[in-house]
């Protein structure tokens, strides 16, 4: 079963076009280096919870929306190899330094798949 990197972040609504351009570049770079899939989703039905929620987790403001993304790989080892290539890819240099969101509020991590139906 695939290994998954997951991400949740707050993106300024006014900057969504810039984010989408960055995401298209990211998809190209990750897939070029061996990722199996690259998915980006923008919040549609994501209420602000009293205790927990996607917007609360990334401290989204009224001027921001939540983006939920994931990338799949053959294995953890494949992810590590792909990530090293992505971080060294010159196409990503400008995208990472001029990211259209606050990276300090991004939640991310790697996950072992245990069920796929």
C-alpha positions in Angstrom: 0.0 0.0 0.0 1.2 3.5 -0.7 3.0 5.9 1.7 1.2 9.2 2.1 2.4 12.7 2.9 -0.5 14.9 4.1 -0.8 18.6 4.4 -3.3 21.1 5.8 -2.7 24.9 5.4 -4.4 28.2 5.3 -4.2 30.2 2.1 -5.3 33.8 1.6 -8.4 33.8 -0.5 -6.9 36.7 -2.5 -3.9 34.5 -3.2 -5.6 31.4 -4.4 -4.5 31.9 -8.1 -0.9 32.1 -6.9 -1.4 29.0 -4.8 -2.9 27.1 -7.6 0.0 28.0 -9.9 2.4 26.8 -7.2 0.4 23.6 -6.8 0.5 22.9 -10.5 4.3 23.3 -10.5 4.5 21.1 -7.4 2.5 18.4 -9.0 4.8 18.4 -12.0 7.9 18.3 -10.0 6.8 15.6 -7.5 5.5 13.4 -10.4 8.7 13.9 -12.4 10.6 12.6 -9.4 8.5 9.5 -8.8 5.4 10.4 -6.7 2.4 8.2 -7.6 -0.2 10.9 -7.2 -0.5 14.6 -6.1 -3.8 15.9 -4.9 -4.9 19.5 -3.8 -8.3 20.3 -2.4 -9.8 23.6 -1.3 -12.3 23.8 1.6 -16.0 23.6 0.6 -17.8 22.4 3.7 -15.4 23.0 6.5 -17.1 24.6 9.5 -15.1 26.4 12.2 -15.5 24.0 15.2 -15.8 24.9 18.8 -12.9 22.7 19.9 -11.3 21.3 16.8 -11.6 21.8 13.0 -9.5 22.2 10.0 -9.7 26.1 10.1 -8.9 26.1 13.8 -6.0 23.8 13.4 -4.2 26.2 11.0 -5.6 29.4 12.6 -7.4 30.3 9.4 -8.8 33.9 9.4 -11.9 35.1 7.6 -9.6 36.2 4.7 -8.2 32.7 4.3 -9.4 29.3 3.2 -8.2 25.8 4.1 -6.3 23.6 1.6 -6.0 19.9 2.2 -3.4 18.0 0.1 -1.7 14.7 -0.1 1.0 13.0 -2.2 1.4 9.2 -2.5 4.5 7.2 -3.0 5.3 3.5 -3.3 6.9 3.4 0.1 8.5 5.5 2.9 11.9 4.8 1.2 10.5 6.0 -2.1 9.1 9.1 -0.4 12.5 10.0 1.1 14.2 9.6 -2.2 11.6 11.6 -4.1 11.7 14.4 -1.4 15.4 14.7 -1.7 15.2 15.1 -5.5 12.3 17.6 -5.1 14.2 19.8 -2.6 17.2 19.8 -4.9 15.1 20.6 -8.0 15.8 24.2 -9.2 12.1 24.6 -10.2 11.2 24.5 -6.5 13.7 27.2 -5.2 11.5 30.2 -6.0 8.3 28.5 -5.1 9.5 27.7 -1.6 10.9 31.1 -0.9 7.8 33.0 -2.3 5.1 30.6 -1.1 1.7 32.3 -1.1 0.8 31.1 2.4 2.2 31.1 5.9 4.3 27.9 6.2 4.5 28.2 9.9 0.9 27.3 10.2 1.0 24.3 7.8 0.4 20.9 9.3 2.2 18.1 7.5 3.4 14.5 8.1 4.0 11.1 6.6 1.6 8.2 7.0 1.7 4.5 6.5 -1.5 3.3 4.7 -3.2 0.4 6.6 -6.5 0.2 4.8 -7.5 1.0 1.2 -11.0 0.1 0.1 
